[in-house]
Amino acid sequence: MWFYGFPISMVIGGIFYHQIGPKRIMMFAFFAHTIGILLTIYSGGYTGLLISTLFIGLGNGCTEAACNPMIADSYQGKQMNTQLNRFHMWFPGGIVIGSLVSLAMTKMDLGWDAQIWIILIPTLIYAYLFYGQTFPKPQVQASNSLANNLKAMATPLFLYIAICMTFTAISEFGPQQWTGIILASSGAEPMLILALVTGLMAVGRFFGGPIVAKFDQTGVLLGSAVLATIGIFLFSTQTGPMAYVAAIFFALGVCYFWPNMIGFVAEKIPLSGALGMSIVGGLGMLSSAFWNPYIGEWIDAERVTGAAKGLSGDELELVAGQATLSTMIAFPGVLIVLFTILWFWVRGRKSTGAAAH
């Protein structure tokens, strides 16, 4: 439900960004986050949890719908890429903080409801930070037009990057949804793996601007696909301390996917505007919503296969999980091909543009 709520609000926010502005979108995000947190605590059952998770997804989608184009409107060129990476640094950065707080609260025997209540603290903080602020106007005035947005999106380059986004998102979110379950059976501490992966992602994104300036988004995305492939391969074959090595490769691989896919749209297809960035981000989350049930089915099938061989307990979970991760190598593997094509494509466009001048 989170993966569905996110793209719904992101796309709607992108459509109406210029009519209602980022301030109102963030006000709804605050409302959705607050309702989602409270409903989680007082859900009373499965249906209530589905609804609460949907609201939290809606809130997160609104945050992206408001802030991605706001950053693109506030900065240009290298500075925009730097700030987009630093904004997205706090998605994994928040998970680092959350995982360590959760680990500490668990060791203090504080219940799950206390751990949900604490999410209200950052919710109230961001509401305070946004209150009374002046929000920037669009830099590319033509991007205000929905007709211009749609025209820019009906181009081969936009459609291609949208397809790529479906693979980058599942390459990042697919393994992370399941590695905790798998690693708990391999001798590694899942919360430490989570903190390590997201911590490295945060650091990588903080220094992302100069890297993008040197290699362009296309070079960074291609290198990221290679590292992500190596990371998932190591997750699927290694146990114990080597799982932490796998986490390093995986984190360095996926950390630049999301901000630079959004940055690519903002910089190289600027007339697509806020809607273009929102559509690409929304497709990424829809891809995750689509693939996660299949990943679950793969794990179930591998469990059946492993049980037929006499495996049980942690050994069964580990074998089934690693076999599933080996299948997931295909996601970043496809991206290596797609981003190689994109690298030559964009390079060709630059050459053509230079010749025209």
C-alpha positions in Angstrom: 0.0 0.0 0.0 3.0 2.3 0.7 4.3 1.7 -2.8 0.8 2.5 -4.3 0.2 5.6 -2.1 3.6 7.1 -3.1 3.0 7.3 -6.9 -0.6 8.4 -6.6 0.3 11.5 -4.6 3.5 12.1 -6.6 1.7 12.1 -10.0 -1.3 14.2 -8.7 1.2 16.6 -7.1 3.1 16.9 -10.3 0.0 17.6 -12.3 -1.1 20.4 -10.0 2.3 21.6 -8.8 2.1 25.0 -10.7 -1.6 25.5 -9.7 -1.4 24.9 -6.0 2.4 25.2 -5.4 4.8 23.2 -3.2 3.6 24.8 0.0 0.1 23.3 -0.2 1.5 19.9 -1.3 3.7 19.8 1.8 0.8 20.8 4.0 -1.0 17.7 2.7 2.1 15.6 3.3 2.1 16.7 6.9 -1.6 15.8 7.2 -1.1 12.4 5.5 2.0 11.5 7.7 0.2 12.5 10.9 -3.0 10.5 10.0 -0.9 7.5 8.9 1.1 7.4 12.1 -1.9 7.7 14.3 -3.9 5.1 12.3 -0.9 2.7 12.6 -1.0 2.9 16.4 -4.8 2.7 16.7 -5.5 0.6 13.6 -7.1 -2.3 15.5 -6.5 -4.7 12.7 -5.2 -5.5 9.2 -7.5 -3.2 7.3 -6.6 -0.3 9.5 -2.9 -1.0 8.9 -3.5 -1.1 5.1 -5.1 2.4 5.3 -2.4 3.8 7.6 0.4 2.6 5.3 -1.4 4.1 2.3 -1.5 7.5 4.1 2.2 7.3 4.9 2.9 6.5 1.2 0.8 9.5 0.2 2.8 11.7 2.5 6.1 10.5 1.2 5.0 10.9 -2.4 3.9 14.5 -1.7 7.3 15.3 -0.3 8.9 14.3 -3.6 6.3 15.9 -5.7 6.9 19.3 -3.9 10.6 19.2 -3.3 12.1 17.7 -6.5 10.8 20.5 -8.7 11.3 23.1 -6.0 15.0 22.2 -5.9 15.2 22.2 -9.7 13.6 25.7 -9.7 16.1 27.0 -7.0 19.3 25.8 -8.6 20.7 25.2 -12.0 23.3 23.0 -13.6 26.0 21.5 -11.3 24.5 23.1 -8.3 21.1 21.5 -9.0 22.6 18.0 -9.3 24.5 18.6 -6.0 21.4 19.8 -4.1 19.2 17.0 -5.6 21.7 14.4 -4.4 21.9 16.1 -1.0 18.1 16.2 -0.6 17.8 12.5 -1.5 20.7 11.8 0.9 18.2 12.2 3.8 16.0 9.4 2.6 18.6 6.8 3.5 20.0 9.2 6.1 16.6 9.1 7.9 16.6 5.3 7.7 20.0 5.2 9.4 18.8 7.3 12.2 15.5 5.4 12.4 17.2 2.0 12.4 19.6 2.9 15.2 16.8 4.5 17.3 14.6 1.4 16.7 17.5 -0.9 17.7 18.1 1.1 20.9 14.4 1.2 21.8 14.1 -2.5 21.2 17.0 -3.2 23.5 15.3 -1.0 26.1 12.2 -3.2 25.8 10.0 -0.3 24.5 7.0 -1.5 22.5 6.3 -1.2 18.8 3.8 1.6 19.5 6.4 3.8 21.2 8.6 3.3 18.1 5.8 4.5 15.9 5.0 7.5 18.1 8.5 8.7 17.8 8.0 9.2 14.0 5.8 12.2 14.9 9.0 14.1 16.0 10.5 14.5 12.5 7.0 15.1 11.2 6.5 18.1 13.5 10.0 19.3 12.8 9.6 19.5 9.0 6.2 21.2 9.4 7.9 23.9 11.6 10.8 24.3 9.1 8.4 24.9 6.2 6.0 27.2 8.1 6.2 30.8 6.8 8.8 30.1 4.2 8.8 31.7 0.7 8.8 29.1 -2.0 10.6 29.6 -5.4 9.0 30.3 -8.8 9.7 28.0 -11.8 12.9 28.9 -13.6 11.8 27.4 -17.0 8.5 29.3 -17.6 7.5 27.1 -20.4 7.4 24.2 -17.9 4.3 25.8 -16.3 2.2 24.6 -19.2 0.7 21.1 -18.9 0.6 20.9 -22.7 4.3 21.6 -22.9 4.9 19.0 -20.2 3.0 16.3 -22.1 4.7 17.2 -25.4 8.2 16.9 -23.7 7.2 13.6 -22.2 6.0 12.2 -25.5 9.6 11.9 -26.7 11.8 8.9 -27.1 14.3 10.1 -24.5 11.7 10.6 -21.8 10.0 7.3 -22.5 13.4 5.5 -22.4 14.4 7.0 -19.1 10.9 6.1 -17.7 11.6 2.5 -18.6 15.0 2.7 -17.0 13.4 4.0 -13.8 11.3 1.0 -13.4 14.5 -1.1 -13.2 16.5 1.3 -11.0 13.7 1.4 -8.4 13.3 -2.4 -8.1 17.1 -2.8 -8.1 17.2 -0.6 -5.1 14.0 -1.4 -3.2 13.6 -5.1 -4.2 16.6 -6.5 -2.4 16.2 -4.1 0.6 12.7 -5.5 1.2 14.1 -9.0 1.7 17.7 -8.8 2.7 16.8 -8.3 6.4 14.8 -11.6 6.4 17.6 -13.4 4.6 20.5 -12.0 6.5 18.9 -12.8 9.9 19.5 -16.4 8.9 23.1 -16.0 7.8 24.7 -14.8 10.9 24.7 -11.0 10.1 22.8 -8.4 12.1 20.0 -7.1 9.8 19.7 -3.7 11.5 23.5 -3.1 11.2 23.3 -4.1 7.5 20.4 -1.7 7.1 22.3 1.1 8.8 25.5 0.3 6.8 23.7 0.3 3.4 21.7 3.5 4.1 24.6 5.2 5.8 26.8 4.7 2.8 24.0 5.8 0.5 23.7 9.0 2.5 27.4 9.8 2.4 27.6 8.9 -1.4 24.7 11.3 -2.1 26.2 14.1 -0.1 29.3 14.0 -2.4 27.2 13.2 -5.5 27.5 16.7 -7.1 31.2 16.6 -8.1 30.9 13.0 -9.3 28.0 13.8 -11.5 29.9 16.9 -12.8 32.8 14.7 -13.8 31.0 11.7 -15.3 27.5 13.1 -16.2 24.4 11.4 -15.0 24.7 8.8 -17.7 28.2 7.7 -16.6 27.3 7.7 -12.9 24.1 5.6 -13.7 26.1 3.1 -15.7 28.7 2.7 -13.0 26.0 2.4 -10.4 24.4 -0.5 -12.3 27.7 -2.4 -12.4 28.2 -2.0 -8.6 24.6 -2.9 -7.8 24.9 -6.1 -9.8 28.1 -7.0 -7.9 26.5 -6.2 -4.6 23.4 -8.4 -5.2 25.6 -11.2 -6.5 27.6 -11.1 -3.3 24.4 -11.0 -1.2 23.2 -14.1 -3.1 26.4 -16.1 -2.5 28.1 -14.9 0.8 27.2 -15.2 4.5 28.5 -13.9 7.8 31.0 -11.0 7.6 31.1 -11.1 3.8 27.5 -9.9 3.9 28.8 -6.5 5.1 31.1 -6.4 2.0 28.1 -7.2 -0.2 26.3 -4.3 1.6 29.1 -1.9 0.7 28.9 -2.7 -3.0 25.2 -2.7 -3.1 25.0 0.7 -1.3 27.5 2.3 -3.6 25.6 0.9 -6.5 22.0 2.0 -5.7 22.8 5.3 -3.9 23.0 7.4 -7.1 20.0 5.8 -8.9 17.1 7.8 -7.7 18.4 11.4 -7.4 20.2 11.2 -10.8 17.2 9.7 -12.6 15.2 12.7 -11.4 18.2 15.0 -12.1 18.4 13.6 -15.6 14.8 14.6 -16.3 15.2 18.0 -14.8 18.4 18.8 -16.7 18.0 17.1 -20.0 14.2 17.2 -20.5 13.4 20.5 -18.6 10.1 21.2 -20.5 8.6 18.1 -18.8 8.6 20.2 -15.7 7.4 19.0 -12.3 5.0 16.5 -13.9 7.9 14.8 -15.7 9.9 14.4 -12.5 6.8 13.1 -10.7 5.8 10.7 -13.5 9.3 9.1 -13.5 9.4 8.9 -9.7 5.9 7.5 -9.6 6.8 4.8 -12.2 9.7 3.8 -10.0 7.4 3.1 -7.0 4.8 1.4 -9.1 7.5 -0.9 -10.4 8.3 -1.8 -6.8 4.7 -2.4 -6.1 4.4 -4.6 -9.1 7.5 -6.7 -8.6 7.5 -7.2 -4.8 4.7 -9.8 -4.9 6.6 -11.8 -7.5 9.7 -11.6 -5.4 7.6 -13.1 -2.5 6.4 -15.8 -4.8 10.0 -16.6 -5.8 11.0 -16.9 -2.2 8.0 -19.2 -1.5 8.9 -21.4 -4.4 12.5 -21.7 -3.3 11.3 -22.6 0.2 9.3 -25.5 -1.2 12.3 -26.6 -3.3 14.6 -26.3 -0.2 12.1 -28.2 2.0 12.0 -31.0 -0.5 15.7 -31.4 -0.1 15.3 -31.7 3.7 16.3 -28.2 4.6 14.5 -26.4 7.5 14.8 -23.4 9.8 17.4 -20.8 9.2 19.2 -22.9 6.7 16.0 -23.1 4.6 15.4 -19.3 4.8 19.0 -18.6 3.8 19.0 -20.9 0.8 15.6 -19.7 -0.4 16.6 -16.1 0.1 19.9 -16.3 -1.7 18.4 -18.2 -4.6 15.8 -15.4 -4.9 18.5 -12.7 -4.8 20.4 -14.5 -7.6 17.3 -14.1 -9.7 17.1 -10.4 -8.8 20.6 -9.9 -10.3 18.7 -9.6 -13.6 17.3 -6.1 -12.6 20.6 -4.2 -12.5 22.0 -6.5 -15.2 19.4 -5.2 -17.6 20.4 -1.6 -16.5 24.0 -2.2 -17.5 22.7 -2.6 -21.1 20.2 0.2 -20.9 22.6 2.7 -19.4 25.3 1.8 -21.9 22.9 2.7 -24.7 21.8 5.8 -22.9 25.5 6.9 -22.5 26.1 6.7 -26.2 22.7 8.3 -26.9 23.3 11.4 -24.8 26.9 11.7 -26.0 25.6 11.6 -29.6 23.1 14.4 -28.7 25.8 16.5 -27.3 28.0 16.0 -30.4 25.0 16.9 -32.6 24.3 20.0 -30.5 28.0 21.1 -30.7 28.0 20.6 -34.5 24.8 22.7 -34.8 26.4 25.6 -33.0 
